[in-house]
Amino acid sequence: MRLAEWQDSFIQALRQGGSDEALLSLVNPAQASRLDIYRNNSLQALTATLSISFPISLQLVGEVCFNQLAKDYIQSNPMREMNLNYYGETFPAFIKQIVDTRREFSKVKYLPQLAYLEWSLQLSYYAADTLDCLPITSIAELTEAQHQDVVLLLRPDISIHHSTYPLFDIWHAHYQDEHVAIDKPQADYFFSVSRDPFKPLVKPLVAVDYHLLNAISAGASLGRMTELGIDMSPLPTWIAKAWVCGFCLRDGQ
């Protein structure tokens, strides 16, 4: 049996409710009872990982509920890579499925969006410091025609967000031990996630900054942003803050 097949059989055996038939054919039958220990250790480790990555979600629904959500998620989403820091990428989507179909979650409809924000914070923490791209100063060397094909790039740790819930207030309240009352979505809220300098932070954005930074994040060229009527007057500010770290040319031009 190839190593990959052995690893697959081991992962399948460790899953809650998974089949251990393939793995047991490779080991001493006397050791079979130890699989339950490995299964429990795996479940506890992955649950702890999710609780670290999604602490506000844990606080909102409580430990008992969160642990059940984590257990259900782990059963259908086994770990696929060795780095625990990246386990939980699809947890927000999993939570959305639960919230959309379970009446008991009707008062926390914002939970999937909050979980997605928390995952963005996780990614920001582990993101690279820079991108391999052309420096902003090199734009001066381009022809006027090439300017339309410039695609500005944000630092890898930065992501831009929009929600109909005050997620910034929820995030801030969590760390200030405050309470935020949320009933129904009321407005558009714009915010960003960035690492400053080592700790990921959530920062509110005004609409004009959001639309500019979101267009940059989506890979729109300067020409396309002009067509869309994006106000680019705040751009020098974000360049000065080093949020815009460089550029490339559209379609590799």
N, C-alpha and C positions, 0 to 999 in steps of 0.2 A: 504494500500500500504506500502510495506517495505521501510525503510529509503534509501536503495541502489537504489530502483526504483524511489523514489522521487528525489534523487540526479541526477540520469541519466536524468530524465525529465527536471530538472532545467538546466543542462549542455546543453542539446539539444535545449532548448528554448533560451539560451544565444548565441548559435552559429549564426553567420551571415547566414541568409537563413534557419536556423533550424526550426523545427516544435515546436510550443508552445502549441499544442493541449492538450498533456498530462498534462502539468503544469497548464494550465488554468482551467482544470477540478478540480484542487485542491485549487484554490485561488478565492478570490472575483473578479468577472468580472470587477468591477469598477477599479481594480488595474492593469488591463491588459496593459494599456498604459505605465506603469512604466517599462515594460520589455525592451522597446527601450532604456531607460536610462541605464539600467543594461547592455544591449548588447554593447552600445557605451563605457561605462566605462570599460567593460571587454576587448574590442578590444584595447582601448588606453593603458590599463595596460600591456597587453601581447606584444603589439608593442614596448612599452618602454622597457620591459624586453629583447626583442630580440635586440634592439638597444644598450643596455648596454653590452650584451654578445658578439655582433658582431660589434664593433665600426669601425673596419677597413673596413669591407664589406660595412657598411653604408657610410663611407667616399668615397669609390671607386665608388659606383653606384649613390650616391646622395640620399638626404632624400626622394624625391618624389618616386623614383624607389624602394628604400628600403621599404618604408611604404606600397607600393603596394604588394611587395613580401611578407612582413610580413602579410598583410591582407589575401592574398591567402593562405598562410601557416596556419594561425590561423583558417580559415574556415574548413580546412580538418584535422587539428591536435588540437583538443580542449585540454585544460589543464586537465590532469588526476590525478595530485597529488597537495597537498596544497603548496608545496615549489616552488616558482617561480624561484629559483636559478637553477633548473634542467629542466626548460621549454626551449625547443629549441634543444634537442638532435638530432632530425632528420632534423633540418633546413639545414645543409650542404647537405644532400642527396636530399632534396627538391630543393635546389638551383642547384644542378647538373642536375636534370631533366629539369629545366628551361634553363640552359646554353646550354645543349646538343640539345635542340629543338628550341631555339629562336635565329634567326640570329643577332638580335641587341646586343646579349651578346658575339659576336665572338671575341671581343678584350679583354675580361676578362675571358678566358677559365680557368684561374687559380682560379677563385672565389670560386668554391666548395672546393678546397684544402685549400684555405685560411680560409674559414669558418670552416672547420674541425679543423684547427690549433687553431682558436679562441675558439672553443668549448673545445679543449684540455686544453687551458689556464683556462677556466672556471672550468673544473673538477679538475685541479691541485690546484686551490685556495681553493676549498672545500674538498679536499681529506684528509684522516686521516694522522696523522703524522707517524705512524708506522704500521707494520703488526704483527699479532700473528704468529710468526714463530721461528724457532731455530736460535740462534745467530751463526754468522760465526765461532766463536772460537770453537764451538762444532764439526766442521768438523774434528778436530784433534782426536776426540774420535771414529770416524768411522773406519771400516775395509777398506782395500784397495779396496775390491770388492764393498763396499757401495759407494765409491767415485764416481763411474760411474753413480750412481743413484741420485746424488745430483742435485737438481734444485735450482739455485740461484734466489733470489727475489729482485726486485727493490722496492724502496720506493713508496708508493701509489700515490704520487704527480708527479711522473716521467713518461713521455711517450716518445717514440722514433719514429722519423718520417723521411720519405724519400719523395722527390718531384723532379719533373723535372723543377720546377720553384723556383726562389730564394726567398722563403717565409720568410726566416730570414731577408733578406734585406728589404722586404716589411714591415714586422713587425717593424723593427728598424727605417725605414724611417718615419713610421706613428708617432712614438713618438719623432722623431727629426725634424718633419715637413719638410721632404725632399721628393724629387720625385725620383722614380725608374722607368726607362723605361723598359717595358717588351713587347716583340713582340711574340716570339715563344720559346717553351722549348728548352734549349740548352745543359743541362748537368744534372748530378745527384747531388742533394743537400741533405745533411744529417744534421739533427738538433734534438734538444731535447727540451722538456718542463719540467721545474722543478720549485719548489717554493724555493726561496732563499732570505731571510729566510721566509718572509711572502708573498712576491709578486711573482707571476708566471712569469718566464722569458723564452725566447727562446734563445737557445745557439747553435751555429754551432758545428758540429762534423766532425772529419776526418773519412775517410772510415773505418779504422781498428776499431775505437771505436764504430762506428755505427753498424757494423756487430756483434760485441761482445754484445753490449747492446740490440740490436734488438733480438738476439738469446735468451738472458736472458728474455726479455720481452715476448717472444713467449712461454716460458716455456720449452726450451730445456735443457736436463740434461747435465752434464759435459761430459758424455760418448757420447751423441749425438753431442755435439759441437766438440768433437775430431773427430768424424766420418765425420763431415761436413768441417773439416779443418779450423775451426774458430781460429783465432789468439787470444790466451788468455793472452798474455803478458801484456796488459794494465789492467788486472783485479785487481791487487793490488792497482792501483791508484783509481779505482772506489770504491773499498772497503774502502780505506782511506778517500774518500770524503763522505762516508756513503750513496752513491747512491745504492749500494748493501747492503741491510739491514739485510739479513738473508738467510735461506734456508729451504727447505723441501726435503723429499725423494720421488722419482718418484713413482707414484701409491700408495702413502701412506705407503711405506715400512719403 
